[in-house]
Amino acid sequence: MPLEKNLLSIVVPVYNEEESINETVNRLQKLRDNLAHEIDVELVFVDDGSKDGSLFYLRSVAEQNPNVKVISFSRNFGHQIAITAGIDLVEGDYVAVIDADLQDPPELIADMYRMALTGFDVVYGKRRSRAGETIFKKATAATFYRLLNYMCEIDIPPDTGDFRLMSRKVVESFKQLRERHRFVRGMVPWLGYRATPLEYDRAERFAGETKYPFRKMMAFAINAILSFSSKPLTMAIHFGLLTIFAGLAGGAYMLYLKFFTNTLVPGLTAVLLSIVLFSGVQILLIGVIGEYIARIFEEIKDRPLYLINETINL
């Protein structure tokens, strides 16, 4: 009697990808066929409240193929939550995560799986190059990862995304992490386990527009830092102490000028500018503290991370 093959679950978050979803499904099905002699493969698409025809197309594909499974949210909950839902509900011995825009080549999942068989629990994609991206975006991405590693207590590999493959052991550990403000590419390294990179050249989007414009990327970066580091609070304390020291030194200098010299100390403009400057700094630091408090408020409400409207073949 032949041994039962392992199951590989490929999780694909989808949001308004009707221009590329057909090609994504075709390439993933071809990957499944190529791996059929090694491992069983299921494709799990998580529709994150798409407003275009993405869900309609996925329904039609799933109805014809039981290996294609669909999870549809009641509304848009966000990319990281969509990844989480897919990981929560699949049963594969190995779980891969890949976006639907085809910037990360699906064919590399086969290489990730074979690398995992050599003893690794996590194989993550590491970008050698990023086609189709501006110099500004490449520079900000590089800066973000270096800043994140400086701020955080764990080592988050630079130039990586959510494209990765994990063993069932890692998946079960990941499912225990239920925080609302999620940064998956930081949460997986936090778990530990044996990990290795797979370097590749990232392609341009197959079609459509990026779902992470600059504004969303900034919010994503701030969320990552606040989710994995308390250093902004420590830096606020240090800055406060430095300001107090500067104020005491300035006060001592003013007293020296008044009592031991004939130098007048005008400086009304300087005083006003100092007041405006440090008032702004105070508001900024209060805002940083407020962001942490807002996260506490979101967590203690203990609402579900997502709501599922329908599932197909699950």
TIDREN-309812 format. One record per residue (C-alpha): x, y, z; residue in one letter; residue number from 0. Coordinates in Angstrom, 1 decimal. Layout:
> xx/yy/zz/residuo/num
> X/Y/Z/A/NUM
...
This chain:
> xx/yy/zz/residuo/num
> 0.0/0.0/0.0/M/0
> 1.6/3.3/-1.0/P/1
> 2.3/5.9/1.7/L/2
> 0.0/8.8/1.9/E/3
> 1.5/12.0/0.5/K/4
> 1.9/15.2/2.5/N/5
> -0.5/18.0/1.8/L/6
> 0.7/21.5/0.7/L/7
> -1.8/24.3/1.3/S/8
> -1.1/27.5/-0.7/I/9
> -2.8/30.5/0.8/V/10
> -3.5/33.4/-1.6/V/11
> -5.0/36.6/-0.2/P/12
> -7.1/38.4/-2.9/V/13
> -8.4/42.0/-3.0/Y/14
> -9.6/43.4/-6.3/N/15
> -7.4/41.3/-8.5/E/16
> -9.7/40.5/-11.4/E/17
> -7.1/41.6/-14.0/E/18
> -4.5/39.0/-12.7/S/19
> -6.5/36.3/-10.9/I/20
> -7.0/34.2/-14.0/N/21
> -3.2/34.0/-14.7/E/22
> -2.6/33.5/-11.0/T/23
> -4.9/30.5/-10.8/V/24
> -3.5/29.0/-14.1/N/25
> 0.1/29.2/-12.8/R/26
> -0.8/27.8/-9.4/L/27
> -2.7/24.9/-11.1/Q/28
> 0.3/24.2/-13.3/K/29
> 2.5/24.2/-10.2/L/30
> 0.1/21.7/-8.5/R/31
> 0.3/19.4/-11.6/D/32
> 4.1/19.5/-11.5/N/33
> 4.2/18.6/-7.8/L/34
> 1.5/15.9/-8.1/A/35
> 4.1/13.1/-7.9/H/36
> 5.7/14.5/-4.7/E/37
> 2.9/16.1/-2.7/I/38
> -0.9/16.8/-2.8/D/39
> -1.6/20.5/-3.3/V/40
> -4.7/22.6/-2.4/E/41
> -5.1/26.2/-3.4/L/42
> -6.9/28.4/-0.8/V/43
> -7.9/31.8/-2.0/F/44
> -9.0/34.3/0.7/V/45
> -11.2/37.1/-0.8/D/46
> -10.8/40.2/1.4/D/47
> -14.1/41.9/0.4/G/48
> -13.2/42.4/-3.2/S/49
> -15.5/44.9/-5.0/K/50
> -14.7/43.7/-8.6/D/51
> -15.2/40.3/-10.2/G/52
> -12.4/38.4/-8.3/S/53
> -14.8/36.4/-6.1/L/54
> -17.1/35.6/-9.0/F/55
> -14.3/34.1/-10.9/Y/56
> -12.9/32.2/-7.9/L/57
> -16.4/30.7/-7.3/R/58
> -16.6/29.4/-10.9/S/59
> -13.1/27.9/-10.7/V/60
> -13.8/26.3/-7.3/A/61
> -17.1/24.8/-8.5/E/62
> -15.2/22.9/-11.2/Q/63
> -12.2/21.9/-9.1/N/64
> -12.4/20.6/-5.5/P/65
> -8.7/21.3/-4.9/N/66
> -9.5/25.1/-5.3/V/67
> -11.0/26.4/-2.1/K/68
> -12.3/29.9/-1.3/V/69
> -12.8/31.9/1.9/I/70
> -14.9/35.0/1.4/S/71
> -14.9/37.7/4.1/F/72
> -18.0/39.7/5.0/S/73
> -16.0/42.9/4.3/R/74
> -12.5/44.1/3.8/N/75
> -10.4/43.3/6.9/F/76
> -6.9/43.8/5.4/G/77
> -4.1/41.9/3.8/H/78
> -2.5/40.6/6.9/Q/79
> -5.8/39.4/8.3/I/80
> -6.6/37.6/5.0/A/81
> -3.3/35.7/5.4/I/82
> -4.1/34.8/8.9/T/83
> -7.6/33.5/8.0/A/84
> -6.0/31.2/5.4/G/85
> -3.4/29.9/7.8/I/86
> -6.1/29.3/10.4/D/87
> -8.3/27.2/8.2/L/88
> -6.0/25.1/6.1/V/89
> -4.9/21.6/7.1/E/90
> -1.7/21.2/5.1/G/91
> 1.5/19.6/6.4/D/92
> 3.1/22.6/4.8/Y/93
> 1.6/26.0/4.2/V/94
> 2.8/28.5/1.6/A/95
> 1.7/32.1/1.4/V/96
> 1.8/34.1/-1.8/I/97
> 0.1/37.3/-3.1/D/98
> -2.2/37.2/-6.2/A/99
> -0.3/39.9/-8.1/D/100
> 2.4/37.5/-9.4/L/101
> 5.3/39.6/-8.3/Q/102
> 6.5/36.5/-6.4/D/103
> 6.8/33.6/-8.8/P/104
> 4.5/30.7/-7.8/P/105
> 6.9/28.2/-9.3/E/106
> 9.4/28.9/-6.5/L/107
> 7.1/27.3/-4.0/I/108
> 8.3/23.9/-5.3/A/109
> 11.9/24.9/-4.5/D/110
> 10.8/26.1/-1.0/M/111
> 9.1/22.8/-0.4/Y/112
> 12.2/20.8/-1.3/R/113
> 14.4/23.1/0.8/M/114
> 12.0/22.5/3.8/A/115
> 12.4/18.7/3.4/L/116
> 16.1/19.2/4.2/T/117
> 15.2/20.2/7.7/G/118
> 13.9/23.8/7.7/F/119
> 10.6/24.8/9.2/D/120
> 10.5/28.1/7.4/V/121
> 11.7/29.0/3.9/V/122
> 11.2/32.7/3.1/Y/123
> 11.6/34.5/-0.1/G/124
> 14.5/37.1/-0.1/K/125
> 14.4/39.7/-2.9/R/126
> 17.6/40.1/-4.9/R/127
> 16.1/42.7/-7.1/S/128
> 12.7/44.5/-7.4/R/129
> 11.6/45.0/-11.0/A/130
> 9.2/47.8/-11.9/G/131
> 9.7/49.8/-8.6/E/132
> 10.9/53.3/-8.4/T/133
> 14.2/54.3/-6.9/I/134
> 12.2/56.1/-4.2/F/135
> 10.3/52.9/-3.2/K/136
> 13.4/50.8/-3.2/K/137
> 15.2/53.3/-1.0/A/138
> 12.3/53.6/1.4/T/139
> 11.9/49.8/1.6/A/140
> 15.6/49.4/2.4/A/141
> 15.5/52.1/5.0/T/142
> 12.4/50.6/6.6/F/143
> 13.9/47.1/7.1/Y/144
> 17.1/48.5/8.6/R/145
> 15.1/50.9/10.9/L/146
> 12.8/48.0/11.9/L/147
> 15.7/45.8/12.8/N/148
> 17.2/48.6/14.9/Y/149
> 14.0/49.2/16.7/M/150
> 13.0/45.6/17.3/C/151
> 14.4/43.0/19.6/E/152
> 14.0/40.2/17.1/I/153
> 15.9/39.8/13.9/D/154
> 13.5/40.3/10.9/I/155
> 15.2/39.4/7.7/P/156
> 15.6/42.4/5.4/P/157
> 14.2/42.5/1.8/D/158
> 11.5/39.9/2.5/T/159
> 7.7/39.9/2.3/G/160
> 5.0/37.5/3.2/D/161
> 6.1/35.0/0.5/F/162
> 7.2/32.0/2.5/R/163
> 6.5/28.3/3.3/L/164
> 6.0/27.0/6.8/M/165
> 5.8/23.5/8.3/S/166
> 2.7/22.4/10.3/R/167
> 4.7/23.0/13.5/K/168
> 5.2/26.6/12.7/V/169
> 1.6/27.0/11.6/V/170
> 0.2/25.7/14.8/E/171
> 2.5/28.1/16.8/S/172
> 1.5/31.0/14.5/F/173
> -2.2/30.3/15.2/K/174
> -1.7/31.0/18.9/Q/175
> -0.8/34.6/18.1/L/176
> -4.1/36.5/18.0/R/177
> -3.1/40.2/18.1/E/178
> -5.2/42.5/16.0/R/179
> -2.4/44.7/14.5/H/180
> -0.6/42.0/12.6/R/181
> 2.8/42.1/10.8/F/182
> 3.1/38.5/9.6/V/183
> 6.7/38.9/8.2/R/184
> 7.7/39.8/11.8/G/185
> 5.5/37.4/13.6/M/186
> 7.0/34.3/11.9/V/187
> 10.6/35.2/12.9/P/188
> 9.4/35.9/16.4/W/189
> 8.3/32.2/16.7/L/190
> 11.8/31.0/16.1/G/191
> 12.3/27.6/14.5/Y/192
> 14.9/26.8/11.8/R/193
> 14.6/29.2/8.8/A/194
> 16.4/29.8/5.6/T/195
> 16.1/32.3/2.7/P/196
> 15.4/31.5/-0.9/L/197
> 16.8/34.4/-3.0/E/198
> 14.9/35.4/-6.1/Y/199
> 14.3/38.4/-8.5/D/200
> 10.9/40.0/-7.9/R/201
> 8.9/40.7/-11.0/A/202
> 6.6/43.6/-11.8/E/203
> 2.9/43.3/-11.1/R/204
> 1.2/41.2/-13.8/F/205
> -1.7/43.7/-14.0/A/206
> -3.6/46.2/-12.0/G/207
> -2.4/48.7/-9.4/E/208
> -0.6/48.2/-6.2/T/209
> -2.7/47.8/-3.1/K/210
> 0.0/49.5/-1.0/Y/211
> 0.4/53.1/-2.1/P/212
> 2.8/55.3/-0.2/F/213
> 0.2/56.3/2.4/R/214
> -0.7/52.6/3.2/K/215
> 3.0/51.7/3.2/M/216
> 3.7/54.4/5.8/M/217
> 0.8/53.1/8.0/A/218
> 2.1/49.5/7.5/F/219
> 5.6/50.6/8.6/A/220
> 4.4/52.4/11.7/I/221
> 2.2/49.4/12.6/N/222
> 5.2/47.1/12.3/A/223
> 7.4/49.2/14.6/I/224
> 4.7/49.8/17.2/L/225
> 3.7/46.1/17.1/S/226
> 7.3/44.8/17.7/F/227
> 9.0/47.5/19.7/S/228
> 8.6/49.7/22.7/S/229
> 11.7/51.7/21.8/K/230
> 9.7/54.7/20.7/P/231
> 8.6/55.1/24.3/L/232
> 12.1/54.7/25.5/T/233
> 13.3/57.2/23.0/M/234
> 10.7/59.6/24.2/A/235
> 12.0/59.3/27.8/I/236
> 15.6/59.9/26.6/H/237
> 14.5/62.9/24.6/F/238
> 12.7/64.3/27.6/G/239
> 15.8/63.9/29.8/L/240
> 18.0/65.5/27.1/L/241
> 15.5/68.4/26.9/T/242
> 15.6/68.9/30.7/I/243
> 19.4/68.8/30.7/F/244
> 19.5/71.4/27.9/A/245
> 17.0/73.6/29.8/G/246
> 19.1/73.4/33.0/L/247
> 22.3/74.1/31.1/A/248
> 20.6/77.1/29.4/G/249
> 19.2/78.4/32.6/G/250
> 22.6/78.2/34.3/A/251
> 24.2/80.1/31.4/Y/252
> 21.5/82.8/31.6/M/253
> 22.2/83.2/35.4/L/254
> 25.9/83.4/34.7/Y/255
> 25.3/86.2/32.1/L/256
> 23.0/88.1/34.5/K/257
> 25.2/88.1/37.6/F/258
> 28.7/87.9/36.3/F/259
> 28.7/89.8/33.1/T/260
> 27.2/93.0/31.6/N/261
> 25.7/91.1/28.6/T/262
> 22.0/91.7/28.0/L/263
> 19.9/88.7/27.1/V/264
> 17.2/89.8/24.6/P/265
> 16.0/86.8/22.6/G/266
> 12.2/87.2/22.6/L/267
> 12.0/85.5/19.2/T/268
> 14.2/82.7/20.3/A/269
> 12.0/82.1/23.4/V/270
> 8.8/82.0/21.2/L/271
> 10.4/79.7/18.7/L/272
> 11.5/77.4/21.5/S/273
> 8.0/77.3/23.0/I/274
> 6.5/76.5/19.6/V/275
> 9.2/73.8/18.9/L/276
> 8.9/72.0/22.2/F/277
> 5.1/72.2/22.2/S/278
> 5.2/70.4/18.9/G/279
> 7.6/67.8/20.3/V/280
> 5.3/67.3/23.3/Q/281
> 2.3/66.8/21.0/I/282
> 4.3/64.3/18.9/L/283
> 5.3/62.3/22.0/L/284
> 1.8/62.3/23.3/I/285
> 0.7/61.0/19.9/G/286
> 3.2/58.1/20.2/V/287
> 1.9/57.2/23.6/I/288
> -1.6/57.5/22.2/G/289
> -0.9/55.0/19.5/E/290
> 0.2/52.4/22.0/Y/291
> -2.9/53.1/24.1/I/292
> -5.1/52.8/21.0/A/293
> -3.7/49.3/20.4/R/294
> -4.4/48.3/24.0/I/295
> -8.0/49.6/23.5/F/296
> -8.4/47.5/20.3/E/297
> -7.0/44.4/21.9/E/298
> -9.1/44.4/25.1/I/299
> -12.4/44.6/23.0/K/300
> -11.5/41.1/21.9/D/301
> -13.5/41.2/18.7/R/302
> -12.9/38.4/16.1/P/303
> -10.1/39.1/13.7/L/304
> -12.4/38.5/10.7/Y/305
> -15.9/37.4/9.8/L/306
> -16.4/34.8/7.0/I/307
> -19.4/35.3/4.7/N/308
> -19.0/32.0/2.8/E/309
> -16.6/29.2/2.1/T/310
> -16.3/26.9/-0.9/I/311
> -14.8/23.4/-0.8/N/312
> -13.8/23.8/2.8/L/313
